[in-house]
Amino acid sequence: MNVYDAIMNRRTIRKFEQKPIPKEDLTKLVDLARMAAYPANVQPLKFAIIDDKEILKALYPFTKWAGALANGAPKENERPMAYIAVIGDKNIKAGGGFEVEAGAAVTTMMLASEEMGIASCWLGAIKREEIKAELGLRNEYDVVYLLALGYPKQKSRTVAMQHGEVKYFESPDGTINVPKRSLDEVLLNV
């Protein structure tokens, strides 16, 4: 798979097969994230791989899923098999504000996971302080995002945006449909 195909095919998946992801694959995703483009090359991020069943279960209540869908949250037998916590280190970037760096890292991991056949969901609606406490992180670390990972148990696809409606929706067959603006709409001729 090339980068273009990974970008065009990757969609958020929120329901996962209950099949473990090899630790080597999770470590590879972190290795790729550390190579992402960071402003001024400061590299203020740390990453925590969470694949222990008990910790996964403990973290789940601190996450929010698919606000646009009535039944978008994964059931117990559909939950992620791993999280990668993206953590900002205030000893490296004292002012905080890690969103740009974390966005580059998460995007890199999502595209790489797509190539590996691993589905992903970028979680930003999370209870950061509770996650930090559960993981036993030191004060200088801020939880920025979680990347939920697993082998896909649902399908997701892009559809043409109609009348500016951005809300994703589920088809009767369970496929998630994600409206995207057309290239003609977003490409400005200057």
C-alpha positions in Angstrom: 0.0 0.0 0.0 1.3 3.4 -0.8 0.8 6.6 1.2 -2.0 7.9 -1.1 -4.0 4.7 -0.7 -3.5 4.7 3.0 -4.8 8.3 3.3 -7.8 7.6 1.0 -8.7 4.3 2.7 -8.1 5.2 6.3 -11.3 6.0 8.2 -12.0 5.9 11.9 -13.1 2.5 13.3 -14.7 2.3 16.7 -15.5 -1.5 16.9 -12.7 -4.0 17.0 -12.2 -7.7 16.8 -10.9 -9.2 20.1 -7.6 -10.3 18.7 -4.4 -9.1 20.3 -2.0 -6.8 18.3 1.6 -8.0 18.4 3.7 -5.8 20.7 6.2 -5.4 17.9 3.6 -3.8 15.7 2.6 -1.4 18.5 6.3 -0.5 19.1 6.7 0.0 15.4 3.9 2.6 15.5 5.6 4.5 18.3 8.9 4.3 16.4 7.2 5.9 13.4 5.5 8.6 15.5 8.9 9.7 16.9 9.9 10.4 13.3 6.9 12.8 12.6 7.5 16.4 11.8 7.7 18.5 14.9 7.8 22.3 15.1 11.4 23.4 15.6 12.3 19.7 16.0 11.7 20.0 19.7 10.2 16.5 20.0 8.3 17.0 23.3 6.2 13.8 23.2 6.4 10.5 25.0 4.2 7.5 24.2 2.8 4.7 26.4 1.6 1.4 24.9 -1.3 0.0 26.8 -2.4 -3.5 25.9 -2.9 -5.1 29.3 -6.5 -6.2 29.5 -7.0 -4.8 33.0 -5.6 -1.4 32.2 -7.6 -1.3 29.0 -10.8 -2.0 31.0 -9.8 0.6 33.6 -9.2 3.3 31.0 -12.4 2.7 29.0 -14.7 4.8 31.3 -12.4 7.8 30.7 -13.2 7.8 26.9 -16.1 9.1 24.9 -17.0 7.6 21.5 -18.9 8.7 18.4 -20.9 11.6 19.6 -22.8 11.7 16.3 -24.1 8.1 16.5 -26.7 6.8 18.9 -24.9 3.5 19.4 -21.4 4.5 18.4 -19.5 3.3 21.5 -18.0 -0.1 21.3 -19.7 -2.8 23.3 -17.5 -4.8 25.8 -16.7 -7.4 23.0 -15.8 -4.7 20.5 -13.4 -2.5 22.5 -9.9 -1.6 21.5 -7.2 -4.2 22.0 -4.6 -1.4 22.6 -4.2 2.3 23.2 -1.2 4.4 22.5 -1.3 7.3 24.9 0.3 10.4 23.4 2.0 12.3 26.3 3.5 15.8 26.4 6.6 16.3 28.4 6.6 19.8 30.1 10.3 19.3 30.9 11.0 19.6 27.2 8.3 22.1 26.2 7.6 24.1 29.4 4.6 26.0 28.0 2.6 22.9 27.1 0.3 23.1 24.1 1.3 19.8 22.5 -1.6 19.5 20.0 0.4 20.3 16.9 3.1 17.7 17.7 0.5 15.2 18.9 -1.5 15.7 15.7 1.5 14.9 13.6 2.3 11.8 15.7 -1.2 10.5 15.7 -1.7 11.0 12.0 1.6 9.1 11.3 0.5 6.2 13.5 -3.0 6.1 11.9 -1.6 5.9 8.4 1.0 3.3 9.4 -1.6 1.2 11.2 -3.8 1.3 8.1 -1.0 -0.2 6.1 -0.6 -2.9 8.8 -4.3 -3.8 8.7 -4.9 -2.3 12.1 -7.9 0.0 12.6 -7.6 3.2 14.6 -9.7 5.8 16.4 -8.2 9.1 17.5 -9.7 9.9 20.9 -9.7 13.5 22.1 -12.8 13.4 24.2 -11.1 11.8 27.1 -10.7 12.5 30.9 -7.0 13.4 30.8 -6.4 13.7 34.6 -8.1 10.4 35.3 -6.0 8.6 32.6 -2.9 10.3 33.9 -3.6 9.0 37.4 -4.5 5.5 36.2 -1.2 5.3 34.3 0.7 6.6 37.3 2.3 9.4 35.2 4.5 12.0 36.8 3.4 15.6 37.1 5.5 16.9 34.2 3.5 14.7 31.8 0.2 15.7 30.2 -2.0 13.2 28.4 -2.8 14.8 25.1 -4.7 12.0 23.2 -5.3 8.3 23.1 -5.1 6.3 19.9 -7.4 3.3 20.1 -6.3 0.3 18.0 -7.5 -3.1 17.0 -8.4 -5.2 14.0 -11.6 -3.8 12.4 -15.0 -5.2 13.3 -16.9 -2.6 11.3 -16.5 -0.8 8.0 -16.3 2.9 7.3 -16.2 4.8 4.1 -16.3 8.3 2.7 -19.4 9.7 1.0 -20.0 12.9 -0.8 -21.1 15.7 1.5 -24.6 16.9 1.0 -25.7 20.4 1.8 -22.7 21.0 4.1 -23.7 18.2 6.5 -20.6 17.0 8.3 -22.2 14.4 10.7 -21.2 10.9 10.0 -23.9 8.3 10.0 -24.4 4.5 10.1 -26.0 2.6 7.2 -28.4 -0.3 8.0 -25.6 -2.7 7.3 -23.5 -1.1 10.1 -21.1 0.8 7.8 -20.1 4.2 9.0 -20.4 6.9 6.3 -18.2 9.9 6.6 -19.1 12.9 4.5 -16.2 14.7 2.9 -16.1 18.0 1.0 -15.3 17.7 -2.7 -11.8 18.6 -4.0 -13.5 21.4 -6.1 -14.9 22.9 -2.9 -11.6 22.9 -0.9 -9.1 23.8 -3.7 -8.9 27.5 -4.1 -7.6 29.0 -7.4 -5.4 31.9 -6.5 
